[in-house]
Amino acid sequence: MDTNTRMHESPPEEVETAEGSGLEFTRPKIDVMQLLFWGCLLISIAAASVALAWPKASGAPGPILLIAMGSGGLVFLLWTVRGAGRMLGLFPEKGSAIRAAQASQPRFGWIEALDESVLIADQGGAPVAANTAYKDLTSMALMVSQGDNAPVTVDRLFGASPGLAAPVYRLSKDAKAGMARREVLPPITIGPEQVPAQYEISVSPLPRGKVLWRIRPIAGEREATGAADLKSLYVEDAPMGFFAARPDGTITYANSWLRDTLGLPESARNVRIDDIMRPEFVKMLSRDRKTGLPGRVDVQIRGRDGIEIPVHAITTWSGRGAEAAGRTILLPSAQMLNGGEERFALTGSRPPRPDGDPMFDDAPFGAVRLQGDSVQGAIILDANRALMEMTGGQAAPGGQFAAMFQAEDGEDALSSVLVDAIDKPVGLKLAGKDPRHVNVFVALDGNGRPSVAYVMDITDQRQLEIRLAHGEKMQAIGQLAGGVAHDFNNVLQGIILNNEELMVRHPLGDPSYSNLQSINEFAMRAKELVKMLLAYARQQTFKREIFAVPDFLSEFSILLRQLLDERIELEVVHGRDVPHIKADKNQLENAILNLATNARDAMLSHKNGGKLTIRTARATGADAHAKGFKFVEDGEYMLIEVEDTGHGMSKDVMEKIFQPFFTTKEAGVGTGLGLATVYGIIKQSGGYVCTTSTVGKGTTFHIYLPALKAEEVPAPVEATAADKAAARPMDISGRGRILLIEDEDGVRGIAASLLRSRGYEVEEACDGEEAMEILEDNPQSFDLVISDVVMPGKDGPTLIREAKDLLGHARVIFISGYAERDIAQQLDDDRAVSFLPKPFTVRQLAERVKQELGSPSKEAA
């Protein structure tokens, strides 16, 4: 709306006779007449002095000479002390008196000759001088009598209009930098009668650090329409008619829609309102001129072809007398939309109301008309249907606009955010029981006051952003937990293997046995903690199987009753037609056990007992959405609900419960990994874990696991004799040549030593490159390869894939602290591969080696 230009013309310069004004002064010359005058004065004083010193020598003229001396001294004294000599000096040059007279006149007197408001200020904006026009403008704008008071600054002059702050700031900035600038200000109303006006302000540098401010009113078309650039207000290309007119009926502006409808060229001039409609319609448009309120009336406009078109006119008037200006919006009338000529197309979702604006009422986002001097104190004049539904009726006319929003950080912070909403969207929350996230955008009218606000519901978008941020945070924590668990697994592996070797050397009865047994117990506890971290990081080794959850829970509930306190009532309720799932039974047991123990602790600590209910049912994604879990994807699910009657959780606590090491229990009680483990297990199983809680009533965990279709469930198979025989204890000694690849020296050394003690021939390699060299030197000579998965340089799967021709029929066991992750699929052949997770015991390693080398049914094809 502003037009900013740099001015290249030279500003009027201050005319002064002081040093630095550009004039060159010559050395002053002594006037002969002045020299004669002062010489005579000195001679008379000398003669009088002689007469006074030697009265007899002077005779009768002595007293006369004495009188002359006194007179001359008095003249000299008055000249130098109080007279012109004080300003002109003892020997003034010619013209000094004239210049002194000019200097006594007011500075910058030339600004009175300008027909615009002018202010002379320093570069910081402090006023120095102003002409009468500027003082009159100040009196009208501030509604005070200036009199002989010092002029005010420009920013104070227009400080009451917020819309002018930006252009005035830009002008002040360039003035301080000694640069010229011109700005066209937005239209405002000024004075006690609120007369519409618009000004152009320019700044120009003057000598000696002064700045010239010129304020010129803009008249003509801009003053009539109240806009510096009509196209910038989207009026020119608006899909409706608009025209501005003077009180005498002259149309000063018509937009393109109206010109095209009437058949008028863009260059048309001197068009009057009675040229485009009948006189009775002209009177109807001007009947609300004195009230200043918008007037609505159905009229007919007439084109150049003589055809009259029915429209609905909305007219507003501003100003008084000859300075008044009228603005009229023309909308297609209901009559035109429902029949007659097909010149207008109905684009709304319903016909517009006779007393409403369809573009406002049927907008798919919230819109509200405002009245007031500031956004913070604005009053609602009208709100559309979308906003009324969004706020639950709180956006009723007459209410305060700011009261629609939550003041989470206080009223002052809310006011500041609403001011920021001018010309840019800001995020807020609507007040009410179910607060919604919205973007708010406030538009100002031509007077710099809030006129319309748009409110867009972004609740779904904000929830998606929150879930995405939470997911990224949990993923980052999971990656950290997985990395720590993997490194710790290697440490534990060395501790467990070395401790078991020492327990063999120091059997029961040895004085050191009890200490070694304690080390083993602590190592097992550390192993369980690492398993929890891996479960949270979703890097556990899962052994999925298909089973029915009701049968699984019926068996597990027997153990669960023994773990719960007798003051806790346990109830298991199964739904009908519950689907099968494919999951790891042990991990699912671990998840439910963690939820049950947490519920037990909550009920015992706050209510000294309670009821724990576990329910199963068939569910769908739509059922989860109905409960508020929008992030659950569509599909069929097996639902397990664990509900307690404890004290419940607040919203802040619920946002953190799945974070590792977060706990609400007392210090030293619990690890803070229980719910984090549940989260990891369910996520790794492809499901969702959701929470609902009410403080004082209890908490419910909803576990959604993917359900299997009926055709995916295999028929039950009885255990074979071979399987039953495999379950019996086995001899863990054997024969065979093994290649052991492990980057941890301590783990590799103790594992190789233990395998050699069981009768195996073991070759060691510290990484994939060394193992490749051994295989190249001894191709197809190994019966079994035991390799770590993650190693520096060439990892385990890459080694096996590249050395497949050197391995022959050797079987492969991968060992790692990470999850299996279908390692066999990373290999190019059908080689038999098994996985042994770290940390493992000596017996677990020996049994797995025995199984791979001693079972003929597992020989490679």
Secondary structure as UniProt FT lines:
FT   STRAND          4..5
FT   TURN            19..20
FT   HELIX           32..53
FT   HELIX           55..58
FT   TURN            60..61
FT   HELIX           62..81
FT   HELIX           85..88
FT   TURN            94..95
FT   HELIX           96..103
FT   TURN            107..108
FT   HELIX           109..113
FT   STRAND          117..122
FT   TURN            123..124
FT   STRAND          127..130
FT   HELIX           132..142
FT   TURN            147..148
FT   HELIX           154..157
FT   TURN            158..160
FT   HELIX           162..164
FT   HELIX           165..176
FT   TURN            177..178
FT   STRAND          181..184
FT   STRAND          188..190
FT   TURN            191..194
FT   STRAND          195..197
FT   STRAND          199..206
FT   HELIX           207..209
FT   STRAND          210..217
FT   HELIX           221..225
FT   HELIX           230..233
FT   TURN            236..237
FT   STRAND          241..245
FT   TURN            247..248
FT   STRAND          250..254
FT   HELIX           256..262
FT   TURN            266..267
FT   HELIX           273..276
FT   HELIX           279..286
FT   TURN            287..291
FT   STRAND          295..302
FT   TURN            304..305
FT   STRAND          308..318
FT   HELIX           321..323
FT   STRAND          325..332
FT   HELIX           334..338
FT   TURN            354..355
FT   HELIX           358..361
FT   STRAND          366..371
FT   TURN            376..377
FT   STRAND          379..383
FT   HELIX           385..391
FT   TURN            392..393
FT   TURN            397..398
FT   HELIX           401..404
FT   TURN            408..409
FT   HELIX           411..420
FT   STRAND          426..430
FT   STRAND          437..444
FT   TURN            446..447
FT   STRAND          450..457
FT   HELIX           459..505
FT   TURN            508..509
FT   TURN            511..512
FT   HELIX           513..536
FT   TURN            537..538
FT   STRAND          545..548
FT   HELIX           549..563
FT   TURN            566..567
FT   STRAND          568..574
FT   STRAND          580..583
FT   HELIX           585..607
FT   STRAND          610..620
FT   HELIX           621..626
FT   TURN            627..628
FT   TURN            630..631
FT   STRAND          636..644
FT   HELIX           651..654
FT   TURN            655..658
FT   TURN            660..661
FT   TURN            667..668
FT   HELIX           674..684
FT   TURN            685..686
FT   STRAND          688..694
FT   TURN            695..697
FT   STRAND          698..706
FT   HELIX           710..712
FT   HELIX           721..726
FT   STRAND          737..741
FT   HELIX           745..757
FT   TURN            758..759
FT   STRAND          761..765
FT   HELIX           768..777
FT   TURN            779..780
FT   STRAND          784..788
FT   HELIX           796..802
FT   HELIX           804..807
FT   TURN            808..809
FT   STRAND          811..816
FT   HELIX           823..826
FT   STRAND          833..837
FT   HELIX           842..854
FT   HELIX           856..858
//
